[in-house]
Amino acid sequence: MTQIDRRTEKLTTALRRAGVRITRQRAALLSVLAEAEDHPEAIELQRRAEAVVPGISLSTVYRTLTELEHQGVILRHQFEGTPARFEHSEARHHDHMIDVETGEVIEFANDRIEALQAEIAEAMGYEIVHHRLELYVRRKRAPGDPD
């Protein structure tokens, strides 16, 4: 069984557990979501699912995503100034850089940052339960590059 098959099964099981019927349109959405390696918005997920099985409404996409989030199998990211984006919850902890010019979301993990955050929390008498780090970035321009 491939990773995409496992993801699809996990998403399907979560919806069934919540009592949600798996229609052809929802099955297409779950398949598209399982294949996604980026951080798609709901409208992009609808577009991709529509290409497989026509007739999936945006409201069905939103309801399905909301239920999957409640079931803990996907994560919703609300980056500043952009529509919500979604990713699999199975991913190892990582942080995000958001390119403010292109909207591209870049995942990264850095042990030094994680250690520093834990050190700061400890020094202030806390332990980290959950955290999220988002860096809003733009590519550096080399001298002489056009604006």
N, C-alpha and C positions, 0 to 999 in steps of 0.2 A: 504494500500500500504506500502510495507516494505521500509526501507532505501535504500536497493540495487535497488529496483524498481524505487524509486525516482531518484537515481543517474543515472541509465540507461536512464531514460526518459530525464533528464537534458542533458546528453551527446548527446543523439540522437537529441534532439531539437537544440542543439548548432550546430551540423553538418548540419542539414537540413537548418538552418538559413544561414549557409555559402554556401549553394547550393551543398553540398556533398551528393552523393547518398549513401543510406544505403544498402549495399550488405549483404549477409549472413555472409561473413567473417568479415566485419566491425561490424555487429551486435554482433558477437561472441566476438570481441575485446572489444566493449563497455561493454558487460556483464562482461567480465573478469576484465576490469578496474574498473567497479562499485563494484565488489566484493573485490577488492584488499584492504587489510588493512595494507600492507607493502609499501615499496617504490620500486616497480619493475623497472628494466631497460627495454628498448624496446625489447631486445632479449627474456627476460623472459616473457613479455606480449605476444610476438609472440608464444612462446612455449605453454603457457597456452591456447591461442586462437586456436592454431593448434589442441590441444587435443579435442576441442569441434567441430570445423569445419575446416577440412584440406584445405590447399590451400591459406592461407593468407601469402602474401610476406612481408618481412621485410620493403621494401620501402612503402607498404601500411600502415604498422604500424607507420612508421616515419611520413608519410604525415598526417595521422589521428591525431597522437599526436600533431603535430605542429599546425594543425587547432584547435584542442581542447584547446591548450594553447593560441592561438590568441583570441579565444572566451572567455577566462578567466574561463573555467570550470575545468582545471587541472593546476597544478604547475609543472614546470620542476626544478629539483635541480641538480646542477652540483657540486658535492662534489669533493674536491681535489683528483686528481689521479684516478677517477672512471668514468665510463660512466654515462650519465644523467639518473636520476631516476625521477619517476613521482608519484604524489599523488593528491587527490581531493582538489579542492580549497575551499570547504565548511568547512574544518576543522577550528576550533578555532585556533588563533595564537599560535604557538609553535616554539620551537627551536630544534636543532638536535645535537646529539652526534654521531660521526661516529667512530666505533671501527676499528682502523687501522690494526688490525690483522685479523679480521673476515669479515670486510666490513659491519657488522650489523649497521643499522641506528636506533637510539633510539630517540623517540620524548620526549620532556619534556617541561613543562611550569613552570616558577618561577616568582612569583610576585615581589620578591626582585630584581631580575635582571632587570625586566621591569621598576621598579621604579628608579633604579640606572641609567639606560640608559637615561630615561626621565630627571632625575636630572642633569646629565652631559650635555645633549644637552641644557637644560634651562640655566645652568650656563654659557654656551658659547654663549648664545643668539640665540639658535635654537629650533625648535620643530621637533620631529621625524615624518617623513612622511611615511617611510617604513624602516624596518630593517630585518636583517637576522643574526642569531648567530649560528655558527657551532663550536662545540668543537670536536677536534680529540683526541680520548682517547684510552687507553689500560688498561686492567684489571690489578689491582695491584697484585703483587706476594707476597704471604706470605713468611716469612723467611723459608728457607729450601725447597721451591717449586722448582721443576726442571725447567730449562729455556726452 
